[in-house]
Amino acid sequence: MDRYSYLGPEGTFSEAALRSIPESADAERIPCVSVADALDAVRRGEVMAALVPLENSVEGSVSETLDELASGEPLQIVREVLLKVSFALLVRPGTTLESIATVTTIPHAEAQVRGWLRTTLPDARFLAASSTADGARAVAAGEADAAVAAPLAAERYRLEALADDIADHAGAVTRFVLVTRPAPPPPVTGADRTSLVAYIADDHPGALLELLTELAVRGVNLTRIESRPTGVGLGRYCFSMDAEGHVSQERVGEALAAIKRLCADVRFLGSYPAADPTPVKERRGTTDGDFASAESWVESLRAGTPASE
């Protein structure tokens, strides 16, 4: 039986996202206490893949996931899942709003309901949990009065939803990624995404611009870029990026090769189908045919037999 790990315990949004993948329906799902543990289970070969959160439309990227993918034994993203996030305030049966003195959840979730909590429970103290479901478990165990969690957790931990849809911004979406050990990427679909981490060789004016230029001149559009500390000193950063396209496409492959030449190191995190299946619009001069034609022309010049225009 196939096995998948995810950020647990049971009842997290990560579990809900994993359940949306058809291949996981008959698989064993293994909850882990952290993103790092879920990914390490893949590295050790205990599971075939891990489903972890990467970014949220309100709160931004999940730093732990970015850092774990950028370091340690290499892993590869093979799929992404978008999940609409709906928070509920979960309590033990009989609890009232007036009796709530402590509220627990993961900090990433607390940031998305902070305004609601400040207005509705201004005197409640926040307690950080390792996941939304761990917060629900803490409430069930009497360690906190209320938890901000997925509605799925209410049934799992025998809690009641005192309030539903409490997020400050309606329609928030979290992006999850399915991660495996390195392998050939899924076939190109025409609506793909490529992820990588680039380590600048030396800090100098225009270093980041050089990388971005290599992408821009080949018509490769970035959908996310952010800096993360490398841990080797202040001012030393790597750049985590998502770009439209697939490594098998000429424009993307050439851009990656150019970035590799400029950087001290580049970690390829995978090319995979985008959850939003909108085909990438290829600009003039950036199709595989355009690259093949240009390469053929250069070869003809080297052979002394210029191709006719």
N, C-alpha and C positions, 0 to 999 in steps of 0.2 A: 504494500500500500504506500502511495506517495505521502510525504509528510511536509507540512509547511509550518514555519514559525511566524509569529507576529507579536506586536507589542500588546501584552496582556495586562491584567488577567482577562478572563472571559467577560464579554460585554463592552469592549472598547470599540471605538470607531474603526480601529485597525481590523478587528474581527469582522465587522460589518462589511468593510471593503474587501477583505479576503473572501467572504462568502459570496460576493458578487462575481467572482471569477468562476466560470463553469467547471474548470478542471479541479477545483478544490472541493467540489460537492461531495465526492466519495473519498476524500483524502483525510488523513489525520491532521488536525490543526493543533499546534503546540503553542500555548501562550508563554511569553517570556517577560521578565521583569523590566527589561529596558530594550531600547533599540539596539544597543551594542550586543546584548545577549542574543537577540534574534538573529543578527548578522553573523555573530560568531558561530551559531549553530550551523549556518551554511558553510562557513570556513572549515569547520570540523567534519563536515559531511554527514551530520546528524539529520539534516533535512535537505530537501532538494531546492527549496527557495524560501525567502523571507519576504513578508509584506510589511513595509514600514512607511510612516508618514514623511513626506519631503517638504511640503510647503502648504500654507493656508492663504486663502485670498484676502484675509483680514490681517492676520498676525505675521505673515511672511514665512520664511524658511525655518525648518526645524534644524537648529544648529547641530544637535547630536548626530542626526542622520548625515548631514553634510560632512562633518568631521570624521565619522566612522567610514564613510565611503572613500574619503581622501587619504586615509592612512591604513596601515595594516595590510594583511594579505589581500590582493586585488579581488574585487567583486564586480559583477556586471548587471546592469538594469536590463530586463527583457520585456517589461510591460509597465504601463502606468494605469492607475485607476483614479477617477474623480468621484468624490462622494460629497453630496450635500450634507452639511453639518447642522443638526438640530439639537440644541441642548435642553435638558429638563432639570429642574431642581428636585432631586430625589431625597426622600426622608423615610424614617421608620413610621409605620402606621400610627396615627394619633398625634403626630408632631404638627404643631401650628407654626405659622411665620413668627409669631411673637416669642416662641420658645427657642428659636434658633440662635445660638451663640457662636457657633463655629461652622464654617463652610469649607469644604475641601474639593480639590480637583487638580489637574495638571496645570502648571503656570500658563501654558499656551492657551488653554481653554479659559482660564480666569481672565486673561486679557480681553477675550471676546465677549465677556458678560460683565465686565467691570462696572459699566454704567448702570446696568440693571441692578447689580448687587448693592451699589452705593445708594441707589434710590430706594430699593425695597428692603434691604437689610443693612442699614447704615452702621449698626453697632456690631455686626457679626465679624469675627476674626477669621482671616483666611489661613488655611493649613495646606501646604503644598503636598500633592500626591505624585506618585510616579506615573500614573495614567488616570484617565477619567474613571475607568472601571475599578481601579485600586481605591479611588475616592469612595465609590459606591460600596465597596467591600468594607472600608473603614466605618462608614455610617452603619452598615448592618452589624458590625462588631461593637458599636457604641463608642467608637473613637472620635466621632464627629457628629454633628447634628444634621448636616445636609451636604449633599454632593451635587456638583454640576457635572452631568454625565449624559451619555447617550440613552435614549428611552429604552434601548435594548437591555441596559443594565438593571432596570427596575425589576423585571421578571427574574433575572438571574440571582439577584440578591434580596428578593422579597421586600422590595421597597415600594413606596408610592410616589407618584409625580405630583408635587405640590403646585408646580407651574411648568408649562410647556413653552417651547420656542422663546427662550429668554435671551437670546443673543442680541447684542447691541446693533448688529448689522444683519439684516435679513438676507438669506440667500448665500451665506458663506459656504465656500467649497474647499475641501482639503484634497490635495493631490498625494496619492500613495504610489510607491514603486515596488515592483516585484523584483527581487534581487537573487541571482544565482552565482555560482562559481563561473569563471571566465569560459566562454564557449562561443562558437560562431553566432553572430547576431541574427535575430529573426529576419526573414526576407524583407526586402524593401516593399512598401505599400504605396508610396507616393504621398503619404501623410504621416511622416515619421519625425522622430526627435532624436538628437544625438547629445549625450552628456559627457563632459570631461572636466578635469581639474588641471589647470596650467600653473606651473611654478616658474616665476620670472627668474632668469639667470642672474641678473644684477639690476639693482635699483638705479634707474637713470631717467631723465626727462623723456617722456613719450613712450616708455616701455609698454604700458597697457595699450596705447594708441597703435603701436606696431602690431599687436595681436589682433586688435579689432579691424585694422586695415586689411590684414590677410583674409579675414572673413568677408568684409564688405566688398572688396574688389572681385570676389568670386560669387557674390550674390547670396551669401549664407546669412540668414537672419537670426540674430540671437533672441531668445524668448526669456532668458534669465541670465544675469551675471551678478556675482557678489564676491567680495573679498572675505577670506577667512585667515586668521593667524596660523602660521606654520608651527608655532611653538618653539622656535629657535631664537627668539629675540624680538624686541619691539620693532615695529616697522617692517617685519618680514611677513609677507602675505602670499597666499596662493589665490587663484581665481576659479571659482566654481561656475560652470556655464552650461546652459542648455541652448541648442541651436536647432533650427528646422533642417530636416534632411537626414539622409542615411549615409553611413560611411562608405557604402558601395557606390554611391553617386560620385561622379568625378569632382564636382565642385567642392563637396564636403571632404573627400579624401585628400584633395590637393590642399585645402585649407588646413587640415590637421597636420599634414606633412610640413607645411610652412611654419605652423606654430611650434611643432616639434623642433625644427631647426633653430628657432629663436629662444626656446625655453631650456631651463636646466632639466626639467622633466615634465611630461604630460601623462596624466592618468586617464585612459579611455574608460568611461563608465558605461558605454553601450549605445547602440542605435536600436530603436524599438518603435512600434506603432504608437502614434499619439492618441490619447483618449478622445480628443476632438478630431474626428476623421476628415477634416477639411484639407483637401489636397494643397500642397505647397505650390504657389505660383512661381514658375521659373522665368526669370528675366532673360531677355535676349542676350546671348553670349554665355549663358551659364548652364545650358543643358548638356547631357552627356555627349550628344551629337556635336555640339559646338566645340567641346574640348577635344573630341576625337579628330575633328576636321583641322583644328589648330595644330594638334600634335603631328598629324600627317603632313601638314604644310612645312613645319619645322624640319621634319625628317627629310623632306624633299630638298630643302635648302642645304642640309648637311651632306646629302648625296650628290649635290651639284645638278640636280634636275628639278628646278622649281616647278611646282604644280601650277597649272593655269588658273587664273582667277575666275 
